[in-house]
Amino acid sequence: MFQIAPSLLAADFGRLADELKTVETAGADLIHLDIMDGSFVPNISLGLPVVESIRRYCKLPFDVHLMIQNPARYAADFIQAGANMVSFHLEAEPHAHRLVHWIQEKGAKAGIALNPSTPLSLLEEILPAVDYILLMTVNPGFGGQVFIPGSLGKISRLQQWIRQEGYRALVSIDGGVDLRNYQQIIRSGVDILVAGSVIFRNPNPSSVIQSMIEFRRSFSKI
């Protein structure tokens, strides 16, 4: 039973309240918010004031993805602004174990994000502690990129590792999801499907979410 997490990065920033209402009504499970600083990734996106202001327009959990340098400095602010889940990049934080526990102590779920070229082996010490792992399936920084095919094997290996060890972590993926590949991605072992352009840049975003929900129903019966 995978969760559908529309990525607000691909939404119309001039109509964020309406865009949130559309995907919430359609049956989305989470809202994914990409926070970019122009340093860790070559782009700038949403900030604290935006997250805080849109929180009152949506009841769904906010999954905040910190694509920033020094995530420990800002994690608490985003939780206060309304984040229910906070992930940060292992590549950007030398004290990951401390930050994971700190996020959890603040009442949010803690996730570790990995860039496509970062090996799963670096998760060995932190995996037992986290609530979810966010695998980037494109190089982060821009929406609308093409899914990296080799990510399918990486997803499967991570899910197998989690199951073998009995860890609680969910597997989330972000990047390059479209109507042609999302079913294959789910079959590889994804628990949270982050999808941006395929939803918000479709003339009928609700229909995309409904298609994913229908697949979820059929997939859960297998």
C-alpha positions as CSV (number, residue, x, y, z in Angstrom):
1,M,0.0,0.0,0.0
2,F,2.2,2.8,-1.2
3,Q,1.5,6.4,-0.4
4,I,1.1,9.1,-3.0
5,A,3.0,12.3,-2.3
6,P,2.5,15.1,-4.9
7,S,5.6,17.3,-5.1
8,L,4.7,21.0,-4.8
9,L,7.9,22.0,-6.7
10,A,6.0,21.3,-9.9
11,A,2.8,23.2,-8.9
12,D,1.8,26.7,-10.0
13,F,3.3,28.9,-7.3
14,G,0.7,31.5,-8.0
15,R,-2.1,29.1,-7.1
16,L,-0.6,27.0,-4.3
17,A,-3.8,27.0,-2.1
18,D,-5.9,25.8,-5.1
19,E,-3.2,23.2,-6.1
20,L,-3.2,21.8,-2.6
21,K,-6.9,21.6,-2.5
22,T,-7.0,19.7,-5.8
23,V,-4.6,17.0,-4.8
24,E,-6.0,16.6,-1.3
25,T,-9.5,16.2,-2.7
26,A,-8.3,13.7,-5.3
27,G,-6.9,11.4,-2.6
28,A,-3.2,12.2,-2.1
29,D,-1.7,10.9,1.1
30,L,1.2,13.4,1.7
31,I,2.5,16.7,0.3
32,H,6.2,16.7,-0.6
33,L,8.0,20.0,-0.2
34,D,11.4,20.4,-1.7
35,I,13.5,23.1,0.1
36,M,16.5,24.2,-2.0
37,D,19.2,26.7,-1.0
38,G,21.0,27.3,-4.3
39,S,24.2,25.8,-2.7
40,F,23.7,22.1,-2.0
41,V,21.6,22.1,-5.2
42,P,21.7,24.6,-8.1
43,N,18.3,26.0,-7.5
44,I,16.2,28.0,-4.9
45,S,12.7,27.0,-4.1
46,L,10.3,27.2,-1.1
47,G,11.2,28.7,2.2
48,L,9.9,28.8,5.7
49,P,7.3,31.6,5.2
50,V,5.7,29.7,2.3
51,V,5.5,26.4,4.2
52,E,4.0,28.2,7.2
53,S,1.4,30.1,5.1
54,I,0.2,27.1,3.1
55,R,-0.1,24.9,6.2
56,R,-3.5,26.3,7.0
57,Y,-4.8,25.4,3.5
58,C,-4.1,21.7,3.8
59,K,-4.7,18.9,6.3
60,L,-2.4,16.4,4.8
61,P,1.0,15.6,6.4
62,F,3.8,17.7,5.0
63,D,6.9,15.8,4.0
64,V,9.7,18.4,3.9
65,H,12.9,17.5,2.0
66,L,15.8,19.6,3.0
67,M,18.1,19.9,0.0
68,I,20.3,22.4,1.8
69,Q,23.7,22.8,3.5
70,N,23.6,22.6,7.3
71,P,20.1,21.1,7.6
72,A,20.5,20.9,11.4
73,R,20.3,24.7,11.5
74,Y,16.8,24.8,10.0
75,A,15.1,21.5,10.8
76,A,13.3,22.8,13.9
77,D,12.0,25.8,12.1
78,F,10.4,23.7,9.4
79,I,8.8,21.4,12.1
80,Q,7.4,24.5,13.8
81,A,6.2,25.8,10.4
82,G,4.1,22.6,10.0
83,A,6.4,19.8,8.8
84,N,5.3,16.3,9.9
85,M,8.2,14.6,8.2
86,V,11.7,16.0,7.6
87,S,14.4,14.4,5.5
88,F,17.9,15.7,5.0
89,H,20.8,14.6,2.8
90,L,23.4,12.3,4.3
91,E,25.9,14.1,2.0
92,A,25.2,17.4,3.8
93,E,25.2,16.3,7.4
94,P,28.2,14.8,9.2
95,H,26.2,14.2,12.4
96,A,23.3,12.4,10.9
97,H,22.5,10.2,13.8
98,R,22.2,13.1,16.2
99,L,19.9,15.1,13.8
100,V,17.7,12.0,13.2
101,H,17.0,11.6,16.9
102,W,16.6,15.4,17.3
103,I,13.9,15.5,14.6
104,Q,12.1,12.6,16.2
105,E,12.3,14.2,19.6
106,K,10.6,17.3,18.1
107,G,7.6,15.1,17.1
108,A,8.3,14.6,13.4
109,K,9.4,11.6,11.4
110,A,13.0,11.6,10.3
111,G,14.3,10.6,6.9
112,I,17.7,10.3,5.2
113,A,17.9,11.3,1.6
114,L,20.6,9.9,-0.8
115,N,21.7,11.3,-4.2
116,P,21.7,8.8,-7.1
117,S,25.5,8.2,-6.9
118,T,25.6,7.7,-3.2
119,P,25.9,4.0,-2.3
120,L,23.5,2.3,0.0
121,S,26.4,1.0,2.1
122,L,26.7,4.5,3.8
123,L,23.3,3.8,5.5
124,E,24.6,0.9,7.5
125,E,25.0,2.7,10.8
126,I,21.9,5.0,10.5
127,L,19.3,2.8,8.9
128,P,18.1,1.2,12.2
129,A,17.2,4.7,13.5
130,V,15.3,6.4,10.7
131,D,11.7,6.4,9.8
132,Y,12.2,6.5,6.0
133,I,14.9,6.7,3.3
134,L,14.4,9.0,0.4
135,L,16.2,7.8,-2.7
136,M,16.7,10.4,-5.3
137,T,16.1,8.9,-8.7
138,V,17.3,12.0,-10.6
139,N,20.1,14.4,-9.7
140,P,18.4,16.9,-7.3
141,G,17.8,20.5,-8.1
142,F,15.2,20.6,-10.9
143,G,11.8,19.1,-11.6
144,G,10.9,17.4,-14.8
145,Q,14.0,15.2,-15.2
146,V,14.1,11.7,-16.5
147,F,14.1,8.8,-14.1
148,I,17.5,7.1,-13.8
149,P,16.8,3.4,-14.8
150,G,19.5,2.0,-12.5
151,S,17.5,3.3,-9.5
152,L,15.1,0.3,-9.8
153,G,17.8,-2.1,-8.6
154,K,18.8,0.3,-5.8
155,I,15.2,0.5,-4.6
156,S,14.9,-3.3,-4.5
157,R,18.2,-3.8,-2.7
158,L,17.3,-1.3,0.0
159,Q,13.8,-2.8,0.5
160,Q,15.3,-6.3,0.8
161,W,17.9,-5.0,3.3
162,I,15.2,-3.4,5.4
163,R,13.0,-6.5,5.4
164,Q,15.9,-8.9,6.2
165,E,17.0,-6.9,9.2
166,G,13.5,-6.1,10.4
167,Y,13.9,-2.3,10.3
168,R,10.9,0.0,10.3
169,A,12.1,2.4,7.6
170,L,9.9,3.1,4.6
171,V,11.4,3.6,1.2
172,S,10.5,6.8,-0.6
173,I,11.7,7.9,-4.1
174,D,11.7,11.2,-5.8
175,G,12.4,12.1,-9.4
176,G,11.3,11.2,-12.9
177,V,8.0,9.6,-12.1
178,D,5.6,9.5,-15.0
179,L,2.6,7.5,-16.2
180,R,4.8,5.1,-18.1
181,N,7.1,4.0,-15.3
182,Y,5.3,4.5,-11.9
183,Q,3.9,1.0,-11.8
184,Q,7.3,-0.5,-12.4
185,I,8.8,1.7,-9.7
186,I,6.1,0.6,-7.2
187,R,6.8,-3.0,-8.0
188,S,10.5,-2.5,-7.2
189,G,9.5,-1.9,-3.5
190,V,8.5,1.8,-3.0
191,D,6.4,2.8,0.0
192,I,6.1,6.5,-0.8
193,L,5.9,7.7,-4.4
194,V,6.8,11.4,-4.8
195,A,5.5,12.7,-8.1
196,G,5.6,16.3,-9.3
197,S,5.3,17.1,-13.0
198,V,3.3,14.0,-13.8
199,I,0.5,15.4,-11.5
200,F,0.7,19.1,-11.5
201,R,1.6,19.6,-15.2
202,N,-1.2,17.4,-16.3
203,P,-4.4,19.2,-17.5
204,N,-6.3,17.0,-15.0
205,P,-4.1,16.4,-11.9
206,S,-7.0,14.6,-10.1
207,S,-7.2,11.9,-12.9
208,V,-3.5,11.1,-12.4
209,I,-3.9,10.6,-8.7
210,Q,-7.0,8.5,-9.3
211,S,-5.1,6.3,-11.7
212,M,-2.5,5.7,-9.1
213,I,-5.1,4.9,-6.5
214,E,-6.7,2.4,-8.8
215,F,-3.4,0.7,-9.4
216,R,-2.8,0.7,-5.6
217,R,-6.1,-1.2,-5.1
218,S,-5.2,-3.8,-7.7
219,F,-1.6,-4.0,-6.6
220,S,-2.6,-4.6,-2.9
221,K,-4.6,-7.7,-4.0
222,I,-1.6,-9.4,-5.6
